[in-house]
């Protein structure tokens, strides 16, 4: 059994969608026959900065400024682990941190015989960097990322790009772990009201403000038919709060928009049971993205719920349970969503079955087959 290392530069959060995705990917790689260990950077309860390996401390940087600085350049213990354990395959999740130290890490791991791939979850990503400190980090990444790309054996992407930063790509879809995503079972009466659900760690590119603006316009007409919008997840930053919270001050919306905060497990499942229609990304154009295969679209389909989004997603654009909306800044037409939901005839089980080929095991098998053929 080949030994593999899944490497990421951050820790895990219980309700975080990225964390769940990574766990699904690791599980899928194991199901594909690899002996996978997970290496990640995290904080201990007492504040120590540590690199972890499957829950055990691999390197303890301690406290204070020196630990904070060291975490940016000291990756020697990771390369040493690859050498000592004879790791054959390293899968890195990009943290947009190309620099001389990450390049040196990749070169050392390759020197020890490992194939090294890097997943860039969202591409392009420059437009996501909006604050001064973020742009400083981006400048470093921009300077070194082409050099890093040349060192890698491949770049895994969910876009349709054939090369990224000069490196060849392995194009896959975001996947689904059917063991951990239950199908919706409750059929609600939508004759008088409809419940919309948006689940995300909310960034400006999710465009939920467009949906809220559409709701505000809808309720100005004093409709008898009521539409509720349930938002599950944190408002990521100041920009998101400035764009969403003021709209919620609209007295006509206060009874129809519910902020649940982050949910997982039974609480999240209960929200899906109450929901009649889901909301994907409505603002990917804001970050310069046209083609993307988001994790959220796949999770909605696995749940068996119809949904809307504005980007181009080749796996879903022609599906009868998808309501495409325009990729611009216009408020979302709420009556269009109502009519679409009322026209739906597919059952949750039928929606779920349509995405069986998008399992994480099938997607990660594509990655494994690619590096085997190299």
N, C-alpha and C positions, 0 to 999 in steps of 0.2 A: 504494500500500500504506500503510495507516494505521500510524503510529508509536505504539508502546506502551511503557510502563515498568512493570516488575514490581518493586515496592519492598518490601523487608523490613528489619527493624531488627536483624538478627543475621547471622552468617556461615553457612558450610556445613560439614558433617562427612561424611566418606566413608561411614561405616556408619550414619549417622543417617537414620531413616525420614522425618523432616520434610524434610530436605535432598533426598532422592530425590523426594519428592512435589513439591516446588517445581520441580525440574528437569523433571519430567514435565509439570507445568502449563505451564511456559514453552514446552516443545517442542510441546504441544498448541495453544497460542495461535499459534505460528508455523505449525503445520499448518492452522490456521483462517484464515491469510492476513494475520496481523499481523507487523509488523517490531518484534520485542520486544527490549528491552535490560533487563538485570537489575541493579538497584542494591541494594547491601547494605553493612552495617557489619561490619568485621572487624579483626583484629589482624595486623600484619605479623610475620614471624619475629623481628625485632629488638624487638618490643613496641610499635611505633607504632600508634596508633588511627587507622584510615582508613575513609573511605567509598569503596567500590569500584564500578566500572561494568564489567561483563563482564570482570573480572580486571584492569582498569587502575585506578589510583588517581584518584578523582574529587576527594577532599578529604583532606588529611593533617593530622590534629589534633596529631600529635607524641606526646610522652610526658607522664607526670605527672598531677597533680591537675587542672590546667587543661584537659587533653585529656579527662579523665574527665567533668568538668563540662560542657564544651562539647558533648559528644556528646548531651547531654540536651535542648539547646535550639537548636543551630545547624543548621538545615536549609535555609538560604538558597541554597546551591549546588545543591540538588535542584530547587528552584523555578526557579532560573536556567537549569538544564539543560532543564527542561520548556519554558521560554519560547524558548530559543535553538534547540532542536531541533524545536520545534513538535509536541510530543508531544500526541496526541489522546486517549489512553486511559491511565489510571494504575490499576494493580491493586495495592492495598496488603494485605499480610498483617498482621493486627492483632498487636501486641505487648502489648496491654492497657495502652497508654501514652497514653491521651487526656489532653491537657493544653493549655494555651494555645499552646504552640509547635507541636504537631502540628496543631491546629486552624488556626493561621495558615498552615502549610504547605499544607494542603488548600485553603484559601481562595485562596491565591496561585496554585496550580496551576489551579484552576477559573477564576480571573480571566484566565489565559493561554489559556483555551479547552479545557482538558482535562476529559474526563469522569473522575470519580474514584470508584472502588468500593473497598470494604474487605472482605476475607474475615475472618470471625471463625470460626476452625477448630472451636472447642468452645464451645457455649452451652447453659446458663449456665456461667460459669467462676469465680464468686466463691469457691466452696467449695474450689478448688484452692490458694488462698492460705492457708497454715497458719502460717508463721513470722512473727515480729514485723516484720522488715524487708519481707517480702513484703506484709504487710497494709498497711504504710505506702504502698507503691506502689499497691496496690489502692484505697486511700482517695482518692488523687489521681485515678485513673482513674474511680472512681464519681462523683466530683464533676463531671467534664467530659465523660463519654462520651455523654450525651444531646445535648449541644451539638455534639459532633463528628458524631454520627449525622445531625443535621439538615443538616450541611454536605455530606454525601456524596450521591452520586447513587444509591447503593444499597449494601446489605450482603449479601455472599454468605455463605450459611450451609448447613451440612449437617444442620441440624435441621429441624423442621416449623414453626418460628415464622414468622408472617406479618409481624411487626415485631420489631425488636430495638432497645431504647433509643429508641423512637419513630421509628426509620428503617425504611423499607420494605426487605424482603428479596428476594433472588433465591435460590430454594431449589434446590440441586443435590445430587448425590451425590458422595462421594469417588470418584475414578476409578481406572482401571487403565491402565498403559502395557504393552500386551502385547508390545512389542518388547524389553522389559527384564526381563520376568518369565517364566522358562521353566516349562513344565508338568512336573509330576512324571512320571518314566518308570519308576521302580523299584517293583515290587509285592513287598512283603515277606510272609514267612510269619508270620501273626499267630495261629497255633494255640496257641502256648505263651507268647507275650509280645507286648506292644504298646508302642510308643514314642510318647509325647505330645510336642508341640513348642509352646512359647510364645515368640514373637518380639516384643520391645517394648523401648523405653526405659522401664524398669519403674517405674511410679508406683503409689501405693496403690489407685487406682481400677481398675487392671488386675486386682486381686483374686487374684493368684497364690497368696497365702497360703491362700485357700479350697481351692484344688486340693491344696496341700501338706497341709493338715489332713485332706482326704479321703483322700490317700494314706496318711497316718499311721494313720487308722482302718482302712483296707483291709489294711495289713500287720499290724495287730494280730490279724487272723484267720488268719495264717500261710498265705496262699494259695499254691497251686502255680503259678497263672498270674501272671506277673510284668509289672508296668507301670512304665515308666521315664518320667521327665519331664525333657526337655531345655529349659533356659531360655537363650535367646539375647538378649543385651542387658545394659546396665548397670543395677544397682540405683540408681535416680535419687538418692535422698536418705537421710538418717538414719532417717526414719520407715519407709521401705521395708526398710532393712537390719534394723531392730529387729523388723519383723513377719515377715520371711522367714528371716533367718539363724538365729535361735533354733530355728525348727522343723527346720532342717536338722541341728541337733545331735542330733536324735532318731536313735539308733543304728539303728533299723529303716529309716530313709530314706537313710542315707549312700550306699548302693550304688545307689539308684534315682533320685536327683535329680542332674543334671549341669548345672553352671553354666558355660556356654561363654564368657560375656562377649560383647562386640559382634563380629559377623561380617558379612561382605559378600562378594559375588562367589562364587567357586567354593566357599569354605568354607560359606557360607550355603546354597548349592544342595545341598551334600552332606548337610547337616542335614535338609533337606526330603526328600531321597531316603530317608534312614533312617527318617523319621517316618511314622507310620500315621494320626495324627489330630492336629489343631491346636487350640490354646486361645486364644480371643479374650479380650475384657475380661469379667471376672467380678464387677466391683465399681463399675460406673458409677453405681449408686445412691448410692454414698458421696459423690459430688460433685453430687448432686441432679439427675442426668441420667436421663431415661427414654427419649427418642427421640434416636437418633444414628446416623449412617451412617459407621462408622469405616473408615479406610484399611486396617486390618489384615484385616478380614473380606473385603474385596475382593481383597487380595493372596493370601489363603489360597485363595479360590475360583479365582483366576487360575492358581495353582499346581496346582489340581486335587485339593485335599485337603479332606476333610470337617472340620468344626470345631464348637466350642461357644462360646456367649456368653450373657450374661444380660440385655442391654438390649433395646429394641425397635428393630429395623432393618427397615424396610418392604421393602427389596430382598431380604432373605434369610429373613425369619421363616417363610415357607411352603416354603422349599426343602427337598427330601428329604435333602440332605447336611448339614443343620444340626441340631445337638442343642441345643435351648434349655434353659438351667438357670435356676433361680429367682434373682430379683434380691434376695437377702438375704444374711445372714452365715453361712448353714449351710455345712458342709463339702460339697464336691462328691462326689456318689455315683459312685465309680470304677466299680462294676459296671455302672451305667447307661451309662457311656461305652464300656465293653468291649462290652456287648450292642449298642449303637448301631453301633459300628464293624464288628462282625461281621455286622450286617444290611445293610450297605452293598452295593449292586449297581452303582452308577454308576461309570464309569471316570473317571480324571483328565481325559481329553479332554472327556467329557460335562459334567463340572462346569465346566470352563473355558468351554465354549461357552455355558453358561447366562448368563454375565455379559458377553458381547460388547457389549450395549448400554451398558455402564458404562465404556466407554473414556474416557480423559481428553479426547480430542478432542471426543467427543459432549457431555461435561459443560461444557467451556469454550465450546463453540459456543452453549450456552444463555445463558451470560453475555454473549457478544458480541451475540447477537440481542436480548437485553433492552436493552442500552444503545443499540443502533441504533434501537430503537423509541421511545426516550425523546424 
